[in-house]
Every structure is written in C-alpha cells, then in structure tokens.
Amino acid sequence: MSTAVSRVTTGWLHADEWTAYNDAYSLDVTTWDGFAVLRDIRELRMTSMACQVAATDPDRHGEQAARRLACLRGTRPWQGWWAVP
C-alpha cells in the first residue's frame, strides 16, 4: 500500500517505476475494490505523523503539516509533499 500511495497520492514514484513494480508482483493494487479505504488510512497516518513532528519543530515542519492537512480535502496527486523525519 505504501508504494501505491507513493504513486497515486504523492507522485513520488514515476510511471515507469510503478509499471515495473506491478510487473514484478503481477498485481496492481490500485484496481482492488478496497484500495481507496486503505489509501485514505495511509494518507491520514502520513498527515498525522507530520503534525506530530511539526508539534516539536514547527519552524521546520509546520508548513508541511499544514500542506498535508489541506491536501486531505483536495484531489490527487498531492504536490509539494516531502519526507518528514
């Protein structure tokens, strides 16, 4: 699910990498009926984690936490996400 979210939600995984990944596993999880629910859970977890990190270092991570919260209300792919330690 994390790899699929890296493709669908954040756009961190390029199309050719996603194709190679699906070919290796012979499955595209994004076509599964339950994908949207698990994707939403993963996105919420990623956003919650960013908010927790921002609470301890708002100057460094506050903008990313705010961006992720805003993205929860928007469409995909979400632009401007970066890794939060």
Sine and cosine of phi, psi and omega as CSV:
sin_phi,cos_phi,sin_psi,cos_psi,sin_omega,cos_omega
0.00,0.00,-0.63,0.77,0.00,-1.00
-0.87,0.50,-0.64,0.76,0.00,-1.00
-0.92,0.40,-0.66,0.75,0.02,-1.00
-0.90,0.44,-0.65,0.76,0.04,-1.00
-0.91,0.42,-0.58,0.82,0.06,-1.00
-0.89,0.46,-0.44,0.90,0.04,-1.00
-1.00,0.02,-0.81,0.59,-0.17,-0.99
-0.97,0.24,-0.68,0.73,-0.12,-0.99
-1.00,0.03,-0.80,0.60,-0.14,-0.99
-0.99,-0.14,-0.33,0.94,-0.04,-1.00
0.95,0.30,0.26,0.97,-0.01,-1.00
-0.94,0.35,-0.43,0.90,-0.03,-1.00
-0.98,-0.21,0.84,-0.55,-0.03,-1.00
-0.95,0.30,0.36,-0.93,-0.06,-1.00
-0.84,0.55,-0.68,0.74,-0.02,-1.00
-0.92,0.38,-0.57,0.82,0.07,-1.00
-0.93,0.38,-0.64,0.77,0.02,-1.00
-0.91,0.41,-0.67,0.75,0.04,-1.00
-0.88,0.47,-0.71,0.70,0.02,-1.00
-0.89,0.46,-0.65,0.76,0.03,-1.00
-0.88,0.48,-0.75,0.67,0.00,-1.00
-0.91,0.42,-0.62,0.79,0.04,-1.00
-0.89,0.45,-0.65,0.76,-0.01,-1.00
-0.91,0.42,-0.59,0.80,-0.04,-1.00
-0.98,-0.18,-0.08,1.00,0.00,-1.00
0.83,0.56,0.56,0.83,-0.02,-1.00
-0.37,-0.93,0.72,-0.70,0.14,-0.99
-0.94,-0.33,0.98,-0.20,-0.10,-1.00
-0.89,0.46,-0.37,0.93,-0.02,-1.00
-0.93,0.36,-0.26,0.97,0.03,-1.00
-1.00,0.01,-0.13,0.99,0.00,-1.00
-0.96,0.28,0.63,-0.78,-0.04,-1.00
-0.86,0.51,-0.51,0.86,-0.04,-1.00
-1.00,0.03,0.01,1.00,-0.08,-1.00
-0.85,0.52,-0.72,0.69,-0.09,-1.00
-0.85,0.52,-0.64,0.77,0.00,-1.00
-0.91,0.40,-0.74,0.67,0.00,-1.00
-0.93,0.37,-0.56,0.83,0.08,-1.00
-0.88,0.48,-0.73,0.69,0.01,-1.00
-0.88,0.48,-0.65,0.76,0.04,-1.00
-0.89,0.45,-0.71,0.70,0.00,-1.00
-0.89,0.46,-0.68,0.74,0.03,-1.00
-0.88,0.47,-0.67,0.75,0.03,-1.00
-0.90,0.44,-0.66,0.75,0.04,-1.00
-0.89,0.45,-0.68,0.73,0.01,-1.00
-0.90,0.44,-0.63,0.78,0.01,-1.00
-0.94,0.33,-0.69,0.72,0.02,-1.00
-0.88,0.48,-0.66,0.75,0.01,-1.00
-0.90,0.44,-0.67,0.74,0.04,-1.00
-0.89,0.46,-0.61,0.79,0.03,-1.00
-0.92,0.39,-0.62,0.78,0.05,-1.00
-0.90,0.44,-0.69,0.72,0.02,-1.00
-0.90,0.43,-0.66,0.75,-0.01,-1.00
-0.91,0.42,-0.50,0.87,0.02,-1.00
-0.90,0.44,-0.49,0.87,0.00,-1.00
-1.00,-0.06,-0.33,0.94,0.00,-1.00
-0.52,-0.85,0.94,0.35,-0.09,-1.00
-0.89,0.45,-0.53,0.85,0.00,-1.00
-0.90,0.45,-0.59,0.80,-0.06,-1.00
-1.00,0.03,-0.58,0.82,-0.14,-0.99
-0.84,-0.54,-0.02,1.00,-0.03,-1.00
-0.87,0.49,-0.67,0.75,-0.01,-1.00
-0.89,0.46,-0.66,0.75,-0.01,-1.00
-0.92,0.40,-0.64,0.77,0.04,-1.00
-0.89,0.45,-0.70,0.71,0.02,-1.00
-0.89,0.45,-0.65,0.76,0.02,-1.00
-0.88,0.47,-0.70,0.71,-0.02,-1.00
-0.91,0.42,-0.64,0.77,0.05,-1.00
-0.88,0.48,-0.67,0.74,0.03,-1.00
-0.90,0.43,-0.62,0.79,-0.02,-1.00
-0.90,0.43,-0.51,0.86,0.02,-1.00
-0.85,0.53,-0.39,0.92,0.00,-1.00
-1.00,-0.09,-0.08,1.00,-0.14,-0.99
-0.95,-0.30,-0.35,-0.94,-0.03,-1.00
-0.95,-0.31,0.22,-0.97,-0.02,-1.00
-0.97,-0.24,0.41,-0.91,-0.05,1.00
-0.97,0.26,0.46,-0.89,0.00,-1.00
-1.00,0.03,0.88,-0.47,-0.02,-1.00
-1.00,0.06,0.50,-0.87,0.13,-0.99
1.00,0.08,0.21,0.98,0.08,-1.00
-0.99,0.12,0.67,-0.75,0.15,-0.99
-0.73,-0.68,0.32,-0.95,-0.04,-1.00
-0.89,0.45,0.69,-0.72,0.06,-1.00
-0.91,-0.42,0.81,-0.59,-0.06,-1.00
-0.90,0.43,0.00,0.00,0.00,0.00
